[in-house]
Every structure is written in C-alpha cells, then in structure tokens.
Amino acid sequence: PLKGLANPWSLVFLPNGDMLVTERPGRLRIVRNGAVVATPISGVPAVYAEGLGGLMGLAIHPRFAENGLVYLSYNKAMGGGRHTPALSRGRLQNMALVDVKEIFVADTPGKGPAAGCPIIFGRDGFLYMAVGGANDEIAQRGDSHQGKMLRLRDDGTAAPASPFAGKPGFKPEIYSIGHRNMIGL
C-alpha cells in the first residue's frame, strides 16, 4: 500500500509514468516508482481546507507534453466563513507550479463544503468542472454555479455552444443543472 499521503483526492498520470496527486489539505504530490516524493510541489494556490473542502480536482492539459499545464480545483476562502470553488492552472516545472493563474471562480459562495469539484478534459477539448454544495433548489436555478456541471475553454472562459448559452437567466458556463455534490467524473 502507498503511504505518505494525507486525504488524497484526485490523481493523474504524467507522460513519464509519474502520478500527480492532490491532498485535500492543500498539497500537490508526485508519486514516482510507487513511492511518494517527500517534498510537495510548490506554487499551489491557497485553499480553504475544512471539513470535506480543500484541494480537490486535478487535470492536465490534453497537450501537457508540449505546454506542461496542470489544472487544480479547490475551495477558496471568501471571508466571513464562506467559500466557493475556484479553478487555477499553472505550468509544472520540476517540483514547482509556475505562472499560476486563477482562471475561474464560481459565484454564490456557500456555507457548506462544495465537496468533490472534479475536473476533466472531454474528448471535445473542453474542461468540465463540477460545482457541488447545492443542498436546496439552487441546483435548479440558472443564475448560480452551485449544483452544476460547467463547460469551459482551457483558459477558464465559457465554452461555446453549451446547452444554456444565450438562454436568459442562465450563466454561459453551465452545461448541466440539478446536481448536489459530484465526487468523480
């Protein structure tokens, strides 16, 4: 069994066979040859790690071998005990994420954990991000990101031709509605 990880949440394989793994408390780790590298990767954004929240989703760009881009979803503190899911990307260089930029922040911060926040690049080249934390009718409303699957370009902007694009009262990033907490994709 693999030892040395605290609350591992998401993992991806790199082209060289290494694994990147998120730890919910806010660390990004490398697993190489079946062992956790002792030093975490630096440059990870600050996360709100409480309860089921923290550093969650992880994806690499479809052209990672060319551009080295790593995407992280996490809960971001918004003040007053509130937090919301956010998405950042950075370039992996050795044991550091560099040029890290927050590219999307969900609106309507909640008081409960937005557990899960999985992300994945689809076959269409767009990034899909699940936003949970919807314990009531907010998951059915088009004016909130909570309880939704979002469809984004690789720069965090709304992808074109999503089902709700241009529909009054709906945010352009929304791909599907009516979800509570999505843990995996």
C-alpha positions in Angstrom: 0.0 0.0 0.0 1.1 3.6 -0.7 2.0 5.6 2.4 2.8 9.2 3.0 -0.4 11.0 1.7 -3.0 12.9 3.7 -6.5 12.7 2.3 -5.5 12.0 -1.3 -8.4 13.1 -3.6 -7.5 13.2 -7.3 -4.8 11.8 -9.4 -3.5 11.9 -13.0 -0.7 10.1 -14.7 2.0 12.2 -16.4 3.5 11.1 -19.7 6.7 9.9 -17.9 4.6 7.5 -15.7 4.7 9.6 -12.6 1.4 10.4 -10.8 0.3 13.8 -9.6 -2.0 13.5 -6.6 -3.9 16.3 -4.8 -4.1 16.1 -1.0 -7.3 17.8 0.4 -5.3 19.9 3.0 -3.7 21.8 0.0 -0.7 19.9 -1.2 0.1 18.6 -4.7 2.4 15.5 -4.6 4.3 13.3 -7.0 4.3 9.5 -6.8 7.3 8.1 -8.6 8.1 4.4 -8.9 5.4 3.5 -6.3 6.6 6.0 -3.6 5.5 9.5 -2.6 8.2 12.1 -3.2 8.9 13.7 0.2 8.7 17.3 -0.9 5.3 18.6 -2.2 5.2 20.6 -5.4 5.4 24.3 -4.6 3.2 27.1 -6.1 -0.2 25.6 -5.3 -2.8 28.3 -4.6 -4.1 28.8 -1.0 -7.1 26.6 -0.3 -9.9 26.6 2.2 -9.4 23.2 3.7 -12.2 22.5 6.2 -14.5 19.5 6.5 -14.8 18.0 3.1 -13.4 21.0 1.3 -9.9 21.8 0.2 -7.7 21.0 -2.8 -9.8 18.7 -4.9 -9.8 18.2 -8.7 -6.8 17.7 -10.9 -6.4 17.6 -14.7 -3.6 18.0 -17.1 -4.0 19.8 -20.4 -4.5 17.5 -23.4 -1.3 18.9 -24.8 0.6 18.6 -21.5 3.7 17.1 -23.1 4.0 20.4 -25.1 2.8 23.0 -22.6 3.1 21.5 -19.1 -0.3 22.9 -17.9 -1.8 21.5 -14.7 -5.3 22.4 -13.6 -6.5 22.4 -10.0 -9.9 22.9 -8.5 -10.3 23.8 -4.8 -12.3 25.7 -2.3 -11.3 29.3 -2.0 -12.0 31.4 1.2 -14.3 34.3 0.5 -14.3 35.8 4.0 -16.9 35.5 6.8 -16.6 31.7 6.9 -17.8 31.5 3.3 -16.0 29.8 0.4 -16.5 28.9 -3.2 -14.9 26.6 -5.8 -12.2 28.0 -7.9 -10.0 26.8 -10.7 -6.3 27.6 -11.3 -3.8 26.5 -13.8 0.0 26.6 -13.8 2.9 25.1 -15.7 4.7 22.2 -14.0 8.5 22.7 -14.0 10.4 20.2 -11.9 8.9 20.4 -8.4 7.0 23.7 -8.9 3.9 25.1 -10.5 4.9 28.4 -12.1 2.9 31.1 -13.8 -0.1 30.0 -11.7 -3.3 31.9 -12.5 -6.8 31.7 -11.1 -8.9 31.3 -14.2 -12.4 30.7 -12.8 -14.2 31.4 -9.5 -17.8 30.1 -9.0 -20.3 32.7 -7.8 -22.8 32.3 -4.9 -20.3 31.2 -2.2 -21.8 28.7 0.3 -21.5 28.0 3.9 -21.4 24.2 3.4 -18.5 22.4 1.7 -18.5 22.2 -2.1 -17.2 18.7 -1.9 -15.7 17.0 -4.9 -15.1 19.7 -7.6 -13.9 17.1 -10.1 -12.4 18.4 -13.4 -11.7 16.6 -16.6 -10.9 17.4 -20.2 -13.5 15.9 -22.5 -12.9 14.5 -25.9 -14.1 17.8 -27.3 -11.1 19.5 -25.8 -13.2 21.5 -23.2 -12.7 21.4 -19.5 -15.6 20.1 -17.4 -15.8 21.3 -13.8 -18.4 20.1 -11.3 -19.6 22.6 -8.7 -21.4 21.0 -5.7 -22.6 22.4 -2.4 -26.2 22.5 -3.6 -28.4 21.3 -0.8 -31.6 23.1 -2.0 -33.3 24.5 -5.1 -30.2 26.5 -6.1 -29.1 23.5 -8.2 -32.1 24.1 -10.5 -31.5 27.8 -10.9 -29.6 29.2 -13.9 -28.3 32.2 -12.0 -25.9 30.2 -9.8 -22.9 27.9 -10.5 -23.8 25.7 -7.5 -25.1 22.3 -8.3 -23.9 22.5 -11.9 -21.6 20.9 -14.4 -19.6 23.7 -16.1 -18.1 23.5 -19.6 -15.0 25.8 -20.0 -12.3 26.6 -22.5 -8.8 25.8 -21.3 -8.4 29.5 -20.2 -11.4 29.2 -17.9 -13.9 31.1 -20.1 -17.3 29.7 -21.1 -17.1 27.2 -23.9 -19.2 28.0 -27.0 -22.5 26.2 -27.8 -23.2 24.9 -24.3 -26.9 23.9 -23.8 -27.8 27.0 -21.8 -25.6 29.5 -23.8 -27.7 32.6 -24.6 -30.7 31.4 -22.6 -32.0 34.3 -20.4 -31.3 33.8 -16.7 -28.5 31.2 -17.2 -24.8 31.6 -16.8 -22.9 30.8 -20.0 -20.6 28.2 -18.4 -23.5 25.9 -17.4 -23.5 22.6 -19.1 -26.0 20.7 -16.9 -28.1 21.5 -13.8 -29.6 19.8 -10.8 -26.6 18.2 -9.1 -25.8 18.2 -5.4 -22.2 17.1 -4.9 -20.3 15.4 -7.7 -17.4 13.4 -6.4 -16.0 11.9 -9.6 -16.2 12.2 -13.4 
